[in-house]
């Protein structure tokens, strides 16, 4: 029976993960860049496995740090457990390592009970996020949950389940914990060198120049692996003096990781993995970070994608899916390997992680480099067929970014909102949670919010009128990210034939009674008349005071950057949708061709059968010629009938007379017949 004790303690010393060497001891802390470790959708990094081993990560408060870039970058990853001043870190470490969870080893709970509790945890995650972790390896799942128990100082899984039932935020954190993604540029350099030699160079040099190269990086984490592939392909094109269109689809289950990859900005520490020549050619230096250059960035489309549930890409030359399968059980592995075979072109390649294999599917793939897990697609038929929503679990389509969840009963939503409103505001406003769901309305918000057609929703972004939709979305992202009051000024709102200048204020609600994880934001709309008709003259822009110009410029630059990222995201989503439409169109064309071929085969078979019937009827002998006059009369009568018919319709001509004479000749009485009816 598998050890259930990880739910009560973290082992002192080291603990191994699937397919990896020993990890550092639990309890590791960090005041700089946060380590990121793997689960379901990503990787495990040798040097950044504090969380993977069940450790705790802390970061120094930004306002206390002399140079705040390092703690800020760590906090932005979402992997930090505690943000504390330095003087409180030691106390937190002592609490962590002295907790009974770490010190005592209680008797293991029955495996049946642990599995039952795990299924309830999976259900909570599934209902909130749509992600199903029930087919992930139990050791991985237990280590992730064990770490959360240690962070909350909880002794067993049963009490942690109660916390999950009360805190939607903890459910989200645990789901992200399962998807912790660690990767780096050119990880396993020898494997990438082998891929370039056996796959990339032949693809670039031997394929038709007009045909684009199509690569899918599945489980791309924060994008380093996708950019590594793009760099190697572009380098090979330069060496071979060949220019071909390059399309790389980088997908991951974790939206936050995909967003990092989409931005293409990485810390200067990547210099440890990327050579100076490549940094100069493929990156631009921006302060304390490197940004991937546009010509490389534009070759990649980033998208959130569920390997198990979502339809795959098609007509691919290469699939990179490294260190993803090792966290899945045999059920999912047996589903994904045939899927990769289906997506690849004939002769396409599959690139796996060093601890992964194709298992029982040796009939689908041939090893190219067994050591570095490079395989080539065999020309074999597979039974895999993509289906819409093909996973075992089909959650209902989300109306908003997350389900509408009630607050904990310690203090009602209405009471919280009224307390803040009566104290500070008497304006139209709404109270929203971290998923932008409205949980309380105050005043007349019809100028700013409407209920869209279709399924009812309480998502603030979906309810926002078109003229404020974009800026309201940016405002909420900034406010929740910074956790402080944020203002979007002079947003124009149309009311009948006039505009109103509206300031939208997002103010965090930090009231007594609001539990940990219940991040609430009060959105207040402050409108004032604008003396301008819609069809009037151009608006008069007030001068910005000199002392505010710099701050205003910075704000505009941030807004411009946010707009660019929003447009880039939209473009990539459109590209992904276009790929799916192309794939569906190709499947329809293929089906149409099959139907046409079937129809032609049926037509051919029908013609063949008709021809055979005609031949058979012609080959059958006529009635035997009898010696008696009755038979002669029977064979003669049709000619007579035709003769009189032709006379009746005036069809007397030479051709008919000839045929008539020949017919009469055949029946001439001078030709005797024997008893058997055959002529002598």
matplotlib code that plots the C-alpha trace (Angstrom):
import matplotlib.pyplot as plt

x = [0.0, 1.3, 2.5, -0.2, 2.0, 3.0, -0.3, 1.1, 4.8, 7.5, 10.5, 13.7, 16.4, 15.5, 12.6, 12.6, 10.2, 9.2, 11.9, 14.3, 17.2, 17.0, 15.5, 16.7, 15.4, 12.0, 11.8, 13.9, 13.3, 14.0, 14.1, 14.9, 13.8, 11.2, 12.0, 9.3, 8.7, 6.5, 3.3, 0.9, 1.4, 5.1, 8.6, 10.9, 14.1, 17.1, 18.1, 14.6, 12.9, 12.1, 8.4, 8.8, 10.3, 7.5, 9.5, 8.3, 9.1, 9.2, 10.0, 11.0, 8.4, 9.0, 8.9, 11.6, 14.0, 16.8, 16.5, 12.9, 13.2, 14.1, 11.4, 8.9, 9.8, 9.4, 6.0, 4.8, 5.3, 2.6, 4.8, 5.6, 3.9, 4.7, 5.6, 7.2, 9.7, 13.1, 12.7, 9.6, 11.1, 12.9, 9.8, 7.9, 10.6, 10.5, 6.7, 7.0, 9.6, 8.3, 4.8, 3.5, 3.0, 6.8, 7.7, 5.4, 4.7, 1.2, 0.1, -0.8, -4.5, -6.2, -5.6, -9.3, -10.0, -7.1, -8.3, -11.9, -10.6, -8.5, -11.4, -13.3, -10.3, -10.3, -14.0, -13.6, -10.8, -12.7, -15.9, -13.9, -11.3, -12.5, -9.1, -9.3, -6.2, -7.7, -5.4, -2.2, 0.3, -0.6, 2.9, 3.0, -0.5, 0.3, 3.5, 1.7, -1.1, 1.4, 3.1, -0.1, -0.8, 2.5, 1.9, -1.4, -0.1, -2.8, -2.1, -4.2, -6.0, -9.5, -9.0, -7.4, -10.5, -12.6, -10.4, -10.8, -14.6, -14.6, -11.9, -12.3, -8.9, -7.2, -8.7, -7.3, -3.9, -3.8, -4.8, -1.9, 0.3, -0.5, 0.6, 3.8, 6.0, 9.8, 11.9, 14.8, 16.3, 18.2, 17.5, 19.2, 21.5, 22.7, 19.1, 18.6, 21.8, 20.6, 17.2, 19.0, 21.1, 18.5, 15.3, 15.7, 18.4, 16.7, 13.3, 14.8, 16.9, 14.8, 11.2, 9.5, 10.5, 6.9, 5.6, 5.6, 7.2, 4.7, 5.8, 3.7, 5.3, 2.8, 3.2, 5.3, 5.3, 6.5, 7.7, 11.5, 11.2, 9.2, 11.7, 14.5, 12.9, 12.4, 16.0, 17.3, 15.1, 16.1, 19.8, 19.5, 17.8, 20.7, 23.3, 21.5, 20.6, 17.0, 14.0, 10.8, 7.8, 7.9, 4.7, 5.2, 2.1, 3.1, 0.3, -0.1, -2.9, -1.8, -3.0, -0.5, 2.4, 1.1, 0.9, 4.6, 5.6, 3.4, 5.2, 8.6, 10.4, 12.8, 15.3, 18.9, 19.7, 18.9, 22.4, 23.5, 21.7, 21.8, 25.2, 26.2, 25.9, 22.4, 21.5, 22.7, 20.9, 17.6, 17.1, 17.0, 18.2, 15.6, 16.7, 17.0, 15.5, 15.8, 13.0, 12.8, 13.1, 10.0, 11.2, 11.4, 8.4, 6.2, 6.9, 5.1, 1.4, 0.8, -2.6, -4.1, -4.8, -5.8, -4.0, -6.6, -9.8, -9.1, -8.7, -5.1, -3.3, -2.8, -0.3, 2.7, 6.3, 7.4, 5.8, 7.8, 6.1, 8.9, 8.4, 4.7, 3.8, 5.8, 3.2, 0.3, -0.9, -1.0, -4.6, -3.6, -0.4, -2.2, -4.5, -1.8, 0.8, -1.7, -2.9, 0.6, 0.8, -2.5, -1.3, 2.0, 2.6, 4.0, 7.6, 7.1, 9.0, 8.1, 10.5, 9.9, 11.7, 14.6, 12.5, 9.6, 9.0, 6.4, 5.6, 3.6, 3.3, 6.4, 4.2, 3.5, 6.9, 10.5, 13.4, 15.7, 17.8, 16.6, 18.9, 17.5, 13.9, 13.5, 11.1, 9.8, 6.2, 5.6, 3.1, 0.6, -3.1, -4.2, -7.7, -7.4, -10.0, -10.4, -13.8, -15.3, -15.0, -13.5, -12.3, -14.0, -15.3, -17.2, -17.6, -20.3, -19.1, -18.0, -19.9, -17.2, -13.6, -14.7, -17.9, -19.9, -19.1, -20.7, -18.7, -18.1, -20.9, -18.8, -19.9, -22.4, -21.5, -24.2, -23.0, -19.4, -20.4, -22.8, -20.1, -17.6, -20.2, -21.7, -18.2, -16.7, -19.1, -22.6, -22.1, -23.0, -20.7, -20.3, -18.4, -16.5, -14.4, -11.1, -12.8, -14.5, -17.9, -20.3, -21.6, -23.3, -24.8, -25.3, -27.2, -28.1, -25.3, -27.3, -25.1, -22.1, -23.3, -25.9, -26.9, -25.7, -27.9, -27.8, -27.0, -27.2, -23.9, -22.6, -19.1, -18.3, -16.3, -19.0, -21.6, -19.5, -20.8, -18.5, -17.1, -15.7, -15.0, -11.3, -10.3, -12.3, -10.5, -7.1, -8.1, -9.2, -6.0, -3.8, -5.8, -5.8, -2.2, -1.0, -3.7, -4.1, -6.5, -6.3, -8.1, -8.9, -9.7, -11.8, -13.4, -16.1, -19.5, -22.3, -25.7, -28.3, -26.7, -24.1, -20.9, -20.0, -16.5, -16.2, -13.5, -13.6, -12.1, -11.0, -10.5, -9.5, -11.8, -9.9, -12.6, -12.8, -14.7, -13.3, -11.4, -8.0, -8.6, -11.7, -10.1, -12.8, -12.7, -15.1, -15.6, -17.0, -18.2, -17.8, -19.4, -19.6, -21.3, -19.2, -20.2, -20.0, -22.6, -21.7, -22.0, -20.4, -16.8, -13.7, -13.2, -11.1, -8.2, -7.0, -3.4, -1.6, 0.2, 3.9, 4.5, 2.2, 3.5, 6.1, 3.7, 1.0, 3.5, 4.5, 0.8, 0.2, 3.2, 1.9, -1.5, 0.0, 2.0, -1.1, -3.0, -0.3, -0.3, -4.1, -4.0, -1.2, -3.3, -6.3, -4.3, -2.9, -6.4, -7.6, -4.7, -5.5, -9.2, -8.2, -6.1, -9.0, -11.3, -8.7, -8.5, -12.3, -12.5, -9.9, -11.8, -15.0, -13.2, -11.8, -15.2, -16.7, -14.0, -14.7, -18.4, -17.7, -15.5, -18.1, -20.7, -18.5, -17.9, -21.6, -22.2, -19.6, -21.0, -24.5, -23.2, -21.4, -24.5, -26.6, -24.0, -23.9, -27.7, -27.8, -25.1, -27.0, -30.3, -28.6, -26.8, -30.0, -31.3, -34.7, -37.5, -36.7, -37.9, -40.6, -41.4, -45.0, -46.7, -47.8, -44.3, -43.6, -46.8, -45.8, -42.5, -44.0, -46.9, -44.6, -43.3, -46.7, -47.8, -44.9, -45.7, -49.3, -48.3, -45.8, -48.4, -50.8, -48.3, -46.9, -43.4, -43.0, -39.4, -36.6, -34.8, -38.0, -38.7, -35.2, -35.6, -39.0, -37.7, -34.9, -37.3, -39.6, -36.7, -35.8, -39.2, -39.5, -41.6, -39.1, -36.6, -37.5, -36.8, -36.0, -37.9, -35.6, -36.2, -32.8, -32.2, -30.5]
y = [0.0, 3.4, 5.6, 8.1, 9.9, 12.8, 14.4, 14.8, 15.4, 16.5, 14.2, 15.7, 15.4, 14.6, 13.3, 12.0, 12.9, 10.8, 10.7, 12.9, 13.0, 14.0, 17.4, 19.8, 19.5, 20.9, 24.3, 26.2, 29.9, 32.6, 36.4, 36.7, 34.9, 32.2, 28.6, 27.0, 23.3, 20.9, 19.2, 18.0, 20.5, 21.3, 20.6, 20.0, 22.0, 20.6, 23.9, 25.3, 22.4, 23.9, 23.7, 20.4, 18.9, 20.4, 23.4, 26.9, 30.1, 33.6, 36.9, 40.2, 43.0, 45.2, 48.5, 47.2, 46.1, 48.4, 46.9, 45.7, 44.0, 40.6, 40.2, 41.8, 39.3, 36.5, 37.7, 38.1, 34.4, 33.6, 30.9, 32.8, 31.5, 34.5, 38.1, 39.3, 41.9, 40.3, 40.5, 38.2, 35.6, 33.7, 33.4, 32.0, 29.4, 28.3, 28.0, 25.9, 23.4, 23.0, 22.3, 18.8, 18.3, 18.1, 16.5, 13.7, 10.6, 9.4, 6.0, 6.1, 6.5, 3.7, 4.0, 3.8, 6.9, 8.9, 8.1, 9.1, 12.4, 12.9, 12.4, 15.1, 17.4, 16.6, 17.4, 20.8, 21.7, 20.4, 22.3, 25.6, 25.3, 22.6, 20.8, 17.1, 15.8, 12.4, 10.6, 12.3, 10.2, 10.0, 10.7, 14.0, 15.0, 14.1, 16.2, 19.2, 18.8, 18.1, 21.4, 23.3, 21.5, 22.7, 26.3, 26.4, 24.4, 21.8, 18.2, 16.1, 15.9, 15.9, 19.3, 20.6, 19.5, 21.6, 24.6, 24.0, 23.9, 27.3, 29.0, 29.3, 31.1, 28.1, 25.8, 28.1, 28.1, 24.3, 24.0, 26.3, 24.3, 21.2, 23.1, 24.6, 25.0, 25.1, 25.1, 27.0, 27.8, 24.9, 22.5, 19.2, 20.8, 17.4, 16.4, 19.7, 19.2, 15.7, 17.2, 19.8, 17.1, 14.4, 16.5, 20.2, 20.2, 17.6, 19.4, 22.8, 21.5, 18.7, 20.0, 22.1, 25.8, 27.0, 24.7, 26.1, 24.2, 23.4, 22.6, 22.0, 22.5, 20.9, 21.8, 24.9, 26.3, 29.9, 29.6, 28.9, 25.6, 27.1, 30.0, 27.4, 25.6, 28.8, 29.9, 26.5, 26.5, 30.1, 29.4, 26.3, 28.4, 30.8, 28.0, 26.3, 29.6, 28.5, 30.6, 28.8, 30.0, 28.8, 28.1, 27.1, 26.4, 26.7, 25.5, 24.9, 24.4, 27.2, 30.6, 32.5, 30.6, 31.1, 34.9, 34.9, 33.2, 35.5, 38.6, 37.1, 38.9, 37.0, 37.8, 38.4, 35.1, 33.4, 34.3, 31.2, 29.1, 31.3, 32.1, 35.8, 35.4, 34.2, 36.9, 39.5, 38.0, 36.9, 39.2, 42.9, 44.1, 46.0, 47.1, 44.0, 41.7, 40.4, 40.6, 38.2, 40.0, 40.4, 38.3, 35.3, 36.2, 36.3, 32.7, 31.4, 31.4, 30.9, 29.5, 27.9, 24.3, 21.1, 18.1, 15.7, 17.6, 19.9, 18.9, 18.7, 20.5, 18.7, 18.4, 18.8, 18.2, 18.0, 17.6, 18.5, 17.2, 17.0, 16.1, 16.1, 12.4, 11.4, 13.1, 11.2, 7.7, 5.0, 5.9, 9.3, 8.2, 5.6, 8.4, 11.0, 8.9, 7.8, 11.4, 12.6, 10.0, 11.3, 14.9, 14.3, 14.3, 11.1, 10.9, 13.5, 13.4, 13.3, 14.7, 13.5, 14.1, 12.1, 10.1, 9.4, 6.7, 5.6, 2.6, -0.1, 2.0, 0.8, 0.0, 3.7, 5.3, 4.2, 5.5, 8.0, 8.7, 6.4, 8.1, 11.5, 10.3, 11.4, 9.2, 9.1, 8.4, 5.1, 4.7, 2.9, 3.5, 4.5, 4.2, 7.7, 10.2, 13.7, 14.4, 17.6, 17.6, 14.1, 14.0, 11.8, 14.8, 17.6, 20.7, 23.2, 26.0, 28.8, 32.1, 34.1, 33.7, 31.6, 30.3, 32.7, 31.8, 33.0, 34.6, 32.8, 33.3, 35.3, 38.5, 38.9, 40.6, 43.2, 44.1, 44.5, 46.6, 48.8, 49.4, 50.7, 52.6, 54.4, 55.4, 56.6, 56.7, 57.5, 56.7, 53.8, 51.0, 47.2, 44.8, 42.1, 39.1, 38.0, 36.4, 39.7, 38.3, 41.0, 40.0, 43.3, 46.3, 49.7, 52.5, 52.9, 51.2, 51.1, 53.8, 51.5, 47.9, 46.0, 42.3, 40.9, 38.6, 34.9, 33.1, 35.4, 36.5, 38.5, 38.9, 42.6, 42.5, 40.8, 43.3, 46.4, 48.7, 48.6, 52.1, 51.2, 47.4, 47.6, 50.2, 48.5, 45.2, 46.9, 48.7, 45.5, 43.6, 46.4, 46.8, 43.1, 42.8, 45.8, 45.3, 49.0, 51.7, 52.3, 55.0, 55.2, 58.8, 60.5, 57.5, 58.6, 57.1, 57.7, 58.7, 59.4, 62.1, 63.2, 61.9, 61.8, 62.0, 59.1, 58.2, 54.5, 53.8, 50.3, 50.1, 46.9, 46.0, 45.1, 44.8, 42.8, 39.6, 39.1, 35.9, 35.1, 34.3, 36.5, 39.3, 41.8, 45.0, 47.9, 49.5, 53.0, 55.1, 58.9, 60.7, 64.4, 66.2, 66.8, 69.9, 68.3, 66.8, 63.7, 65.5, 68.7, 70.0, 68.3, 68.0, 70.5, 68.8, 70.4, 70.9, 68.5, 70.3, 70.2, 68.4, 65.6, 65.2, 62.5, 60.4, 60.8, 59.8, 56.7, 55.8, 56.2, 54.1, 51.3, 51.6, 51.4, 48.3, 46.7, 47.5, 45.9, 42.8, 42.7, 43.0, 40.4, 38.0, 38.6, 38.0, 34.8, 33.6, 34.4, 32.4, 29.5, 29.6, 29.8, 26.7, 24.9, 26.0, 24.9, 21.5, 21.2, 22.2, 19.7, 17.0, 18.0, 17.9, 14.5, 13.3, 14.7, 13.0, 9.7, 10.1, 11.0, 7.9, 5.7, 7.1, 6.5, 2.9, 2.4, 3.8, 1.6, -1.5, -0.6, -0.2, -3.6, -5.4, -3.8, -4.8, -8.4, -8.6, -7.4, -9.9, -12.7, -11.8, -11.7, -15.0, -16.9, -19.1, -18.4, -21.0, -24.1, -24.3, -26.9, -29.1, -28.2, -25.1, -23.8, -22.7, -21.3, -19.3, -18.0, -16.7, -15.3, -13.4, -10.7, -9.7, -9.6, -7.4, -5.1, -5.0, -3.9, -1.4, 0.2, 0.3, 2.0, 4.7, 5.2, 3.9, 2.0, 2.4, 0.4, -0.4, -1.9, -3.9, -5.4, -6.4, -7.8, -10.0, -11.3, -12.2, -14.0, -15.8, -17.2, -18.7, -20.0, -23.2, -24.8, -25.1, -28.4, -29.0, -32.2, -33.4, -31.7, -28.3, -27.8, -27.1, -29.5]
z = [0.0, -1.0, 1.9, 2.9, 5.4, 3.1, 4.2, 7.8, 7.3, 4.9, 5.0, 6.3, 3.7, 0.2, -1.8, -5.3, -8.0, -11.0, -13.5, -11.6, -9.2, -5.6, -4.8, -2.1, 1.4, 2.3, 3.9, 1.3, 1.2, -1.4, -1.3, -5.0, -8.0, -7.1, -8.1, -10.2, -10.2, -12.3, -12.2, -14.8, -17.5, -17.3, -16.1, -13.2, -12.9, -11.1, -9.5, -8.7, -7.0, -3.6, -4.2, -6.0, -2.8, -0.7, 0.4, 1.2, -0.7, 0.8, -0.8, 0.8, 0.8, -2.2, -0.2, 2.1, -0.5, -1.7, -5.2, -5.6, -9.0, -7.6, -5.1, -7.5, -10.2, -7.7, -6.5, -10.1, -10.8, -8.3, -6.7, -3.5, -0.4, 1.9, 1.3, 4.5, 5.9, 6.6, 10.4, 10.2, 7.9, 10.6, 12.7, 9.8, 9.1, 12.7, 12.5, 9.4, 10.6, 14.1, 13.0, 13.9, 10.2, 9.9, 13.1, 13.9, 11.9, 12.7, 11.5, 7.8, 7.1, 5.2, 1.5, 0.7, 2.9, 1.3, -2.2, -1.3, 0.1, -3.0, -5.3, -3.4, -3.9, -7.6, -7.8, -6.2, -8.6, -11.6, -10.8, -10.4, -13.1, -15.4, -15.0, -14.2, -12.2, -11.3, -13.8, -12.6, -10.7, -7.0, -5.7, -7.6, -6.4, -2.8, -2.7, -4.0, -1.5, 1.3, 0.6, 1.0, 4.3, 5.5, 4.4, 6.3, 9.3, 8.8, 10.0, 7.7, 4.4, 5.9, 7.5, 4.3, 2.4, 4.7, 3.9, 0.2, 0.6, 2.3, 0.2, -3.5, -3.6, -2.1, -4.7, -7.4, -5.7, -5.4, -9.1, -10.1, -7.7, -9.8, -12.9, -11.5, -14.6, -14.5, -17.7, -19.2, -22.6, -24.2, -21.3, -21.9, -24.5, -25.9, -26.7, -28.6, -30.5, -31.5, -32.5, -34.7, -36.4, -37.0, -37.4, -37.8, -40.5, -42.7, -42.3, -43.4, -46.3, -47.8, -47.6, -50.3, -49.8, -50.3, -47.6, -44.0, -41.2, -38.5, -34.9, -31.8, -28.4, -26.0, -22.3, -23.2, -19.7, -19.8, -23.4, -23.1, -25.0, -27.8, -28.3, -28.1, -31.1, -33.0, -32.5, -33.7, -36.8, -37.7, -37.1, -39.4, -42.1, -42.0, -42.2, -45.1, -46.9, -47.0, -46.1, -45.1, -43.2, -39.6, -37.5, -33.9, -31.7, -28.0, -25.7, -22.0, -19.5, -17.3, -18.5, -16.4, -17.9, -21.4, -20.7, -19.6, -22.9, -24.9, -23.5, -24.3, -21.5, -19.3, -16.5, -17.1, -15.5, -18.8, -19.8, -18.0, -20.6, -23.7, -25.4, -25.8, -29.6, -29.3, -26.8, -29.2, -32.2, -30.8, -27.7, -26.9, -23.5, -21.5, -18.0, -15.9, -18.5, -22.0, -24.6, -27.5, -30.9, -33.0, -35.9, -33.6, -31.5, -34.6, -35.5, -32.3, -31.5, -27.7, -26.6, -23.6, -24.5, -22.6, -24.1, -22.8, -23.7, -26.6, -30.2, -31.3, -34.1, -37.4, -40.3, -38.0, -38.8, -35.2, -31.8, -28.7, -25.5, -22.9, -19.3, -19.4, -19.7, -16.6, -14.4, -16.0, -15.4, -18.1, -19.0, -20.3, -21.8, -23.9, -25.1, -25.9, -27.8, -30.5, -30.7, -31.4, -34.2, -35.6, -35.7, -37.4, -41.1, -42.6, -41.4, -38.7, -35.4, -31.7, -29.1, -25.5, -22.2, -21.0, -18.6, -21.0, -23.6, -26.2, -24.1, -25.9, -29.1, -30.8, -33.8, -34.2, -33.8, -34.7, -32.5, -34.2, -31.1, -28.3, -25.7, -26.3, -27.0, -30.6, -32.5, -36.1, -37.1, -38.8, -41.7, -39.6, -39.2, -35.7, -34.3, -32.8, -34.0, -32.5, -31.0, -29.6, -25.8, -25.8, -22.2, -19.6, -17.8, -19.5, -17.3, -18.2, -20.4, -18.1, -18.4, -16.7, -15.8, -12.9, -11.2, -9.0, -5.5, -2.3, 0.4, 3.6, 6.1, 8.6, 6.9, 4.1, 0.8, 1.2, 4.7, 3.5, 0.5, 2.6, 5.2, 2.7, 0.6, 3.6, 4.8, 1.6, -1.3, -2.4, -6.1, -8.4, -7.7, -7.7, -5.5, -7.4, -6.5, -7.9, -10.9, -11.7, -10.7, -9.3, -5.9, -5.0, -6.9, -5.4, -7.2, -10.8, -12.8, -16.1, -17.7, -17.4, -17.3, -19.3, -19.3, -22.7, -24.8, -24.3, -21.0, -18.0, -16.4, -13.5, -14.9, -14.8, -18.0, -19.9, -18.6, -19.3, -22.1, -25.2, -24.7, -21.2, -21.8, -22.6, -20.1, -17.3, -18.1, -17.8, -14.6, -12.9, -13.9, -12.5, -9.3, -8.4, -9.4, -7.3, -4.6, -4.2, -5.3, -9.1, -11.1, -14.8, -15.6, -18.2, -19.7, -22.1, -21.5, -24.0, -22.6, -25.3, -27.5, -25.0, -23.5, -19.8, -18.5, -16.1, -13.6, -12.7, -9.3, -8.2, -4.5, -2.6, 0.2, 3.4, 6.0, 9.1, 8.3, 4.9, 5.0, 3.4, -0.2, -0.6, -2.6, -3.2, -5.2, -5.1, -8.5, -8.3, -11.3, -10.9, -13.9, -14.7, -17.6, -20.7, -22.6, -26.0, -28.3, -30.2, -33.5, -32.2, -32.5, -31.4, -27.7, -25.8, -24.1, -20.9, -20.4, -18.0, -15.2, -15.5, -12.3, -13.5, -17.0, -16.3, -14.3, -17.0, -19.7, -17.8, -17.3, -21.1, -21.9, -19.6, -21.2, -24.6, -23.7, -22.2, -25.4, -27.5, -25.3, -25.6, -29.4, -29.6, -27.5, -29.7, -32.9, -31.5, -30.5, -34.0, -35.5, -33.3, -34.2, -37.9, -37.5, -36.0, -38.8, -41.4, -39.7, -39.7, -43.3, -44.3, -42.4, -44.2, -47.6, -46.8, -45.9, -49.1, -51.2, -49.5, -50.2, -53.8, -54.2, -52.6, -55.0, -58.0, -56.8, -56.5, -59.9, -61.4, -59.7, -61.0, -64.6, -64.4, -63.2, -65.9, -68.6, -67.3, -67.4, -71.0, -72.1, -70.3, -72.0, -75.5, -74.9, -74.0, -76.9, -78.3, -78.3, -80.2, -83.8, -84.1, -87.1, -86.7, -88.2, -84.9, -83.9, -87.2, -86.9, -83.5, -84.7, -87.8, -86.1, -84.5, -87.9, -89.3, -86.3, -86.9, -90.6, -90.1, -87.4, -89.8, -92.5, -90.1, -89.1, -92.6, -91.7, -95.0, -96.1, -97.7, -94.5, -93.0, -96.1, -96.0, -92.4, -93.1, -96.0, -93.9, -91.1, -93.5, -95.0, -91.6, -91.2, -94.8, -94.8, -97.2, -94.4, -92.7, -89.0, -87.2, -84.3, -81.8, -83.5, -85.0, -88.7, -90.9]

ax = plt.figure().add_subplot(projection="3d")
ax.plot(x, y, z, "-o")
ax.set_aspect("equal")
plt.show()
